[in-house]
Amino acid sequence: MGFCKLRLQFIILFTFTCSIAFSQKKHDTDSVYLKHFIRDINDKISGSIFMSNSKLQLVFNNYPPNNWWDDDALVRRERPKDVVYIPNNSYLIGVGVSFGNLGIRASIQTPISEYNEDIYGKSSVFRLRVDGFVKKWYLDAEYYRYSGFTDTNVAIYDSTWNRPEKLIREDIITRSTNLHAVKFTNKKFSYKAVFKQKEIQLKSAFTTYYKLRYRSENYNAAEPFIPPLARNPDSKYGTMTRLRMNDFTVIGGGAGVLVWNGFYLGAMIGIGIGGQHQSFTLDSESGIHYSMIPALDIKASGGYNAERMFITFQLNSEMTYSALPSTFNQEFLAISYFTNFEVNCGYRFDMGPHISRSVQWANHIIHTTVDAVMGKGHVKTNKKASDN
């Protein structure tokens, strides 16, 4: 628990420091060029409340063979190809605050569960996200934790299950840390406006983008992820109780936004490839593997974004893929599908002269320090001397 707190503190501190230290004013030429496409709102603080349906679906599969049979002396059944877990509660409510380049959002689950908790048990969800900008790169750091998953296939592989009883796997806990860095090639397209509501997109625009993504996912359980009746006896990975995946992927794709009288509709989609480090624990051994993995990035956003108020709808989907011992030689497969649909309502407040001056003073001190460390001031001085 202490390690998770330290990780969260590091993510927040890192993103906050970078977003302030490297936030730069646009050149005059850029401002003239972009003023008809993007409106800055750096003199305001945005507060918002949002509700989301954040679903995390875990899929476990053990090979080979793809199909095998179970005989309980009464009924001969085909065991499931996949064991699928979903949380019983994926409805979240949260609050967000954005200030210049920095944004912080946190959310927890609501009391609303999808299924009867007396039968399917309870789930717990927590999400925290911090975002900012470093020069021309957008940074997004996110942490989420899920505990308590419902086994959706128990009736398939357990022929004796014919009465209401708790199906929840309270012992399964997932923790995920995601770091994203995105760069867009067209300055007319504002990711800050379309997906973060930190600017206002005035005209339609399209762009290509590049994305670097680091993800660390940790799955833990007291009992094996795959129940005994659903387990392939020929697979040594069937007794796995812990799986940690650290992957780094490079993604490329396109993004665009259509704007009309304050209303907008935007989307981005990209594909990529990366490398993954896998560590796992079985009942008799532990091990480490490395693998190449595919990457998919899908985001969509729409709504109304004005100077003071914004109401937006957003959808994003991500997939984590892990195969042991390798992608091309699969004996154990774990896939997590994360889908988030969100409704966000917010309002922008004036900073006021005192807060504005404090921010300008802090930025000036940090800019001066960074320039001194990076030697930019020295370069400028030499350039002026050479011009004379």
C-alpha positions in Angstrom: 0.0 0.0 0.0 2.9 2.3 0.9 4.5 1.6 -2.5 1.3 2.6 -4.3 1.1 5.9 -2.4 4.7 6.7 -3.2 4.1 5.9 -6.9 1.0 8.2 -7.0 2.9 11.0 -5.3 5.8 10.6 -7.8 3.4 10.7 -10.7 1.6 13.8 -9.5 4.9 15.6 -8.6 6.5 14.7 -11.9 3.6 15.9 -14.0 3.0 19.0 -12.0 6.7 20.0 -12.1 7.1 19.3 -15.9 3.8 21.1 -16.8 4.8 24.3 -15.0 8.6 24.3 -15.6 8.3 23.8 -19.4 5.1 25.6 -20.2 6.1 28.3 -22.7 4.3 31.2 -24.2 3.5 31.0 -27.9 5.6 33.2 -30.2 3.8 36.1 -31.7 3.8 34.5 -35.1 2.1 31.4 -33.7 -0.5 33.5 -31.9 -1.4 35.3 -35.1 -1.4 32.1 -37.0 -3.6 30.2 -34.5 -5.9 32.9 -33.2 -8.7 32.0 -35.6 -8.5 28.3 -34.7 -7.8 28.2 -30.9 -8.7 30.4 -28.0 -6.6 30.4 -24.9 -8.3 30.5 -21.5 -5.2 30.4 -19.2 -6.6 33.2 -17.1 -9.3 31.0 -15.7 -9.7 28.0 -13.3 -12.0 25.2 -14.5 -14.0 23.1 -12.1 -16.0 20.1 -13.3 -18.0 17.1 -12.1 -18.3 14.0 -14.2 -19.9 10.6 -14.2 -18.5 7.7 -16.0 -19.0 4.0 -16.8 -15.4 2.6 -16.5 -15.4 -1.0 -17.4 -12.4 -3.3 -17.0 -12.9 -6.8 -18.5 -10.3 -9.4 -17.7 -10.0 -12.4 -20.1 -7.8 -15.4 -19.3 -7.3 -18.3 -21.6 -5.0 -21.4 -21.4 -3.7 -23.3 -24.4 -3.5 -26.0 -25.8 -5.8 -27.5 -26.8 -8.5 -25.0 -27.5 -11.3 -27.4 -26.5 -11.4 -30.1 -23.9 -14.2 -31.9 -22.0 -15.2 -32.4 -18.4 -17.2 -35.5 -17.3 -18.9 -35.1 -13.9 -20.6 -38.5 -14.2 -23.8 -36.8 -15.1 -23.2 -34.3 -17.8 -20.4 -34.1 -20.3 -19.5 -30.4 -21.0 -17.1 -28.5 -23.1 -15.0 -26.2 -20.9 -14.9 -22.5 -21.8 -12.3 -21.2 -24.1 -12.1 -18.0 -22.0 -12.6 -17.2 -18.3 -14.0 -13.7 -18.2 -14.1 -11.4 -15.1 -15.9 -8.1 -14.8 -16.4 -5.8 -11.8 -20.0 -5.6 -10.5 -19.7 -1.8 -10.1 -18.2 0.3 -12.9 -20.2 3.5 -12.4 -18.0 6.3 -11.1 -18.5 9.9 -10.0 -15.6 12.3 -9.8 -14.4 15.9 -9.7 -11.7 17.7 -11.7 -9.8 20.9 -11.6 -7.7 22.4 -14.4 -5.4 25.4 -14.0 -3.3 26.5 -17.0 -1.5 23.5 -18.3 -2.2 21.3 -15.2 -5.3 19.2 -14.6 -6.2 16.8 -11.7 -9.1 14.4 -11.6 -10.2 11.8 -9.1 -13.2 9.4 -9.1 -14.7 6.6 -7.0 -17.5 4.2 -7.5 -21.2 5.1 -6.9 -23.5 2.9 -4.7 -25.1 1.6 -8.0 -24.1 -1.9 -8.9 -25.0 -3.6 -12.2 -26.2 -6.9 -10.5 -27.6 -7.9 -7.2 -24.8 -7.6 -4.6 -26.3 -10.4 -2.5 -25.6 -12.8 -5.4 -22.7 -11.2 -7.2 -20.9 -9.4 -4.4 -19.3 -6.0 -4.3 -16.6 -4.3 -6.3 -14.3 -1.4 -5.5 -12.9 1.1 -8.0 -10.7 4.1 -7.7 -9.1 6.3 -10.4 -6.7 9.3 -10.3 -5.4 11.2 -13.3 -2.9 14.1 -13.6 -2.1 15.8 -17.0 0.0 18.6 -18.3 2.3 19.8 -21.1 6.0 19.6 -21.6 7.0 21.8 -24.5 5.1 20.4 -27.5 4.3 17.1 -25.7 1.1 16.4 -23.8 1.6 14.2 -20.7 -1.1 12.1 -19.0 -0.4 10.1 -15.9 -3.2 7.8 -14.6 -3.6 5.3 -11.8 -6.6 3.0 -11.3 -7.4 0.1 -8.9 -10.1 -2.5 -9.2 -10.9 -5.2 -6.6 -13.7 -7.7 -6.7 -14.6 -9.4 -10.0 -17.5 -11.5 -11.1 -16.9 -14.7 -12.9 -19.3 -14.6 -15.9 -18.7 -18.1 -17.2 -19.1 -20.2 -14.1 -22.3 -21.8 -15.3 -20.5 -23.1 -18.4 -17.7 -25.0 -16.7 -19.4 -25.9 -13.4 -22.4 -28.2 -14.1 -23.3 -28.3 -10.4 -23.9 -24.5 -10.2 -27.7 -24.2 -10.2 -28.5 -21.9 -7.2 -27.9 -18.3 -6.4 -24.6 -17.9 -4.6 -21.9 -15.3 -4.6 -19.8 -15.5 -7.7 -17.5 -12.6 -6.8 -13.7 -13.1 -6.8 -12.9 -10.7 -3.9 -9.3 -11.9 -4.0 -8.6 -10.5 -7.5 -7.1 -7.0 -7.4 -5.7 -5.1 -10.4 -3.5 -2.0 -10.2 -2.5 0.0 -13.3 -0.2 2.9 -13.9 -0.3 4.6 -17.3 2.0 7.3 -18.6 1.2 8.8 -22.0 3.2 11.4 -24.0 1.5 12.6 -27.2 2.7 15.1 -29.9 0.6 16.5 -32.7 1.9 17.7 -36.0 -0.7 20.4 -36.8 -0.9 23.4 -34.4 -4.4 24.1 -35.6 -5.7 21.0 -33.7 -5.9 21.5 -30.0 -5.9 18.3 -27.9 -6.3 20.6 -24.9 -9.6 21.9 -26.3 -11.1 18.7 -27.7 -10.3 16.2 -24.9 -9.3 18.4 -21.9 -11.4 21.6 -22.3 -8.4 23.7 -21.4 -8.7 25.7 -24.6 -11.5 26.4 -27.1 -11.4 25.0 -30.6 -12.9 27.7 -32.9 -12.6 25.9 -36.3 -12.4 22.4 -37.6 -8.9 20.9 -38.0 -7.1 17.6 -38.6 -3.7 16.3 -37.7 -1.5 13.2 -37.4 0.0 12.4 -34.0 2.7 10.3 -32.3 2.3 8.7 -28.9 4.6 7.0 -26.5 2.9 4.9 -23.8 4.3 3.2 -20.7 2.0 1.0 -18.8 2.5 -1.1 -15.6 -0.3 -3.5 -14.7 -0.3 -5.8 -11.7 -2.8 -8.6 -11.2 -2.9 -10.4 -7.9 -5.2 -13.2 -6.5 -5.2 -15.5 -3.5 -6.3 -18.4 -5.8 -5.4 -19.1 -9.4 -7.0 -16.8 -12.0 -8.4 -19.8 -13.8 -10.7 -22.0 -11.6 -9.8 -25.7 -11.5 -12.8 -26.9 -13.5 -12.0 -24.4 -16.3 -8.3 -25.1 -16.2 -6.5 -26.9 -19.0 -4.5 -29.7 -17.2 -1.9 -29.6 -20.0 -1.0 -25.9 -19.3 1.6 -25.2 -16.6 0.3 -21.6 -16.5 -3.2 -22.6 -15.2 -2.1 -22.2 -11.6 -1.0 -18.5 -12.0 -1.9 -16.2 -9.1 0.2 -13.1 -10.0 1.0 -11.4 -13.3 2.8 -8.1 -13.7 3.2 -6.5 -17.1 5.5 -3.6 -17.9 5.3 -2.4 -21.5 6.4 0.4 -23.7 4.6 1.1 -27.0 4.9 3.5 -29.9 1.7 4.5 -31.6 0.9 6.6 -34.6 -2.4 7.7 -36.0 -4.7 10.6 -37.0 -7.1 13.0 -35.2 -9.6 15.5 -36.2 -12.4 17.8 -34.9 -15.5 19.3 -36.5 -16.7 22.6 -34.9 -20.0 24.6 -35.3 -21.1 27.5 -33.1 -19.4 26.1 -30.0 -20.4 22.5 -30.6 -17.7 20.1 -31.6 -17.1 16.4 -32.4 -13.6 15.0 -32.3 -11.8 11.7 -32.5 -8.4 10.1 -32.7 -7.3 6.6 -33.6 -3.9 5.0 -33.7 -2.1 1.7 -33.9 1.3 0.7 -32.8 3.7 -2.0 -31.4 5.8 -2.3 -28.4 7.8 -4.6 -26.0 6.5 -6.1 -22.8 8.3 -7.4 -19.7 6.2 -10.1 -17.9 6.8 -11.6 -14.5 4.4 -14.2 -13.1 3.9 -16.5 -10.1 2.6 -20.1 -10.3 2.0 -22.6 -7.5 5.4 -24.2 -8.0 7.6 -21.5 -9.6 8.0 -17.9 -10.8 9.4 -16.6 -14.0 10.1 -13.7 -16.4 9.4 -13.4 -20.1 9.7 -10.7 -22.8 7.3 -10.3 -25.7 6.3 -8.1 -28.6 2.7 -6.8 -28.3 0.2 -4.8 -30.5 -1.2 -1.5 -29.3 -4.5 0.2 -30.1 -5.6 3.8 -29.2 -9.2 5.0 -29.7 -10.7 8.2 -28.3 -13.8 10.3 -29.2 -15.2 13.4 -27.7 -18.1 15.7 -28.4 -20.2 18.4 -26.8 -20.4 22.2 -26.2 -17.3 24.2 -25.1 -17.8 27.9 -24.5 -15.7 30.5 -22.7 -17.5 29.9 -19.3 -19.3 26.6 -19.5 -18.7 23.2 -21.1 -20.7 20.0 -21.3 -18.9 17.1 -23.0 -19.2 13.4 -23.7 -16.1 11.3 -24.1 -15.3 7.7 -25.0 -12.0 6.0 -24.9 -10.9 2.4 -25.2 -7.6 0.6 -24.5 -6.4 -2.9 -24.6 -3.6 -4.7 -22.8 -2.4 -7.9 -24.3 -0.1 -10.5 -22.7 0.8 -13.9 -24.0 3.1 -16.5 -22.3 5.6 -17.7 -23.2 5.4 -15.3 -26.2 3.0 -13.7 -28.7 3.7 -16.3 -31.3 3.8 -19.3 -29.0 0.8 -18.9 -26.8 0.2 -21.2 -23.9 -1.4 -18.6 -21.6 -3.3 -15.5 -22.7 -4.4 -12.6 -20.6 -6.2 -9.6 -22.1 -7.7 -6.6 -20.4 -10.2 -4.4 -22.2 -10.7 -1.0 -20.6 -13.7 1.1 -21.9 -14.7 4.5 -20.4 -17.8 6.5 -21.3 -18.0 9.9 -19.5 -20.3 12.8 -19.2 -18.5 16.0 -17.9 -20.0 19.3 -16.9 -17.8 22.2 -15.9 -17.5 26.0 -15.4 -14.6 28.4 -15.6 -13.9 30.9 -12.9 -11.7 34.0 -13.1 -8.4 33.7 -11.3 -8.3 37.2 -10.0 -5.3 39.5 -10.0 -3.6 38.1 -6.9 -3.6 34.4 -8.1 -2.7 35.5 -11.6 0.3 37.5 -10.4 1.4 34.6 -8.1 1.3 32.2 -11.0 3.3 34.6 -13.3 5.9 35.1 -10.6 6.3 31.3 -10.0 6.5 30.6 -13.7 9.1 33.4 -14.1 11.3 31.9 -11.3 11.0 28.4 -12.8 11.7 29.5 -16.4 14.8 31.4 -15.2 16.1 28.4 -13.3 15.4 26.0 -16.2 17.0 28.3 -18.8 20.1 28.7 -16.6 20.4 24.9 -16.2 19.8 24.2 -19.9 22.1 27.1 -21.0 19.5 28.9 -23.1 20.4 32.3 -21.7 24.0 31.7 -22.7 23.0 30.7 -26.2 20.9 33.9 -26.6 23.7 36.1 -25.3 26.2 34.6 -27.8 23.7 35.1 -30.6 23.3 38.8 -29.8 27.1 39.2 -29.6 27.6 37.6 -32.9 24.9 39.8 -34.5 26.7 42.9 -33.2 
